[in-house]
Amino acid sequence: MYFAASAPGADDGCWLISGAVRGTTETGHTIYKVTPDGISAQTHDLHRARIGATAGTITHGPLTGSVVIAGGLVIDSETGEVTMVRGAEVLRP
């Protein structure tokens, strides 16, 4: 498991995006909501595993409260090849 990115939440908390690579194509991701009251987890499917990505919280418009995650690296679990991940994805927790 790795922690990819964090983003400030709409309240006193933040989002912490983590993931795991299982095989070469299957990815699993959990997004944690961390607040002074505790930690809760939600599972989301992202298109790509992203190590070292950046994330931010959308604060205005129709996607308010969503988390955008962009960039990062992906490591092929069979060959060890490292490639850049281009583009971004939006999580709607």
C-alpha positions in Angstrom: 0.0 0.0 0.0 1.1 3.6 -0.6 -0.2 7.0 0.2 -0.6 9.0 -3.0 -1.8 12.4 -2.0 -3.8 14.4 0.5 -6.2 17.3 0.0 -7.9 19.7 2.4 -11.5 18.9 3.2 -14.4 21.3 3.3 -14.3 21.2 7.1 -11.5 20.8 9.7 -10.4 17.6 8.1 -8.6 16.4 5.0 -8.7 13.6 2.4 -5.9 11.1 2.3 -5.7 9.0 -0.9 -4.0 5.6 -0.7 -3.8 2.7 -3.1 -2.4 -0.7 -3.8 -1.4 -2.5 -7.0 -2.5 -6.1 -7.4 -0.9 -7.7 -10.4 -0.2 -5.4 -13.4 -3.6 -4.1 -14.2 -5.8 -4.2 -11.2 -5.7 -1.3 -8.8 -7.5 -0.7 -5.5 -7.9 2.6 -3.8 -9.1 3.9 -0.5 -9.8 7.5 0.3 -9.7 8.4 4.0 -11.6 11.3 5.6 -9.4 12.4 8.5 -11.2 14.8 11.0 -10.6 15.7 14.7 -13.4 13.1 15.4 -11.7 10.2 13.7 -10.9 8.5 10.4 -13.4 7.0 8.0 -12.6 5.0 4.8 -14.3 4.9 1.4 -13.2 2.7 -1.5 -13.0 4.2 -5.0 -11.8 2.8 -8.3 -9.3 5.0 -10.1 -8.2 4.4 -13.6 -4.5 4.2 -12.7 -2.5 3.6 -9.6 -0.7 6.9 -8.8 2.4 7.0 -6.6 3.5 10.5 -5.7 0.4 12.2 -7.2 -1.0 15.5 -6.1 -4.6 16.2 -5.0 -6.8 19.1 -4.3 -10.4 19.7 -3.1 -12.8 21.4 -5.5 -14.5 24.2 -3.5 -16.8 25.9 -6.1 -19.2 24.8 -8.8 -21.1 21.6 -9.5 -18.2 19.4 -8.3 -17.9 21.1 -4.9 -16.5 18.7 -2.3 -15.0 16.4 -4.9 -11.3 15.6 -4.9 -9.1 15.9 -8.0 -6.0 13.7 -8.2 -3.4 14.3 -10.8 0.0 13.2 -12.1 2.2 10.8 -10.2 4.0 7.6 -11.3 3.0 4.0 -11.9 5.3 1.0 -11.3 4.7 -2.1 -13.3 4.7 -4.9 -10.7 6.1 -7.5 -13.1 8.9 -5.5 -14.9 9.5 -2.7 -12.4 9.2 -0.1 -15.2 8.3 3.3 -13.9 6.2 5.6 -16.1 4.6 9.0 -15.5 0.8 9.1 -15.2 -0.7 11.9 -17.4 -4.0 13.5 -16.7 -6.3 13.8 -13.7 -9.3 12.0 -12.2 -12.1 13.3 -10.0 -13.3 11.4 -6.9 -16.7 12.2 -5.6 -16.6 11.0 -2.0 
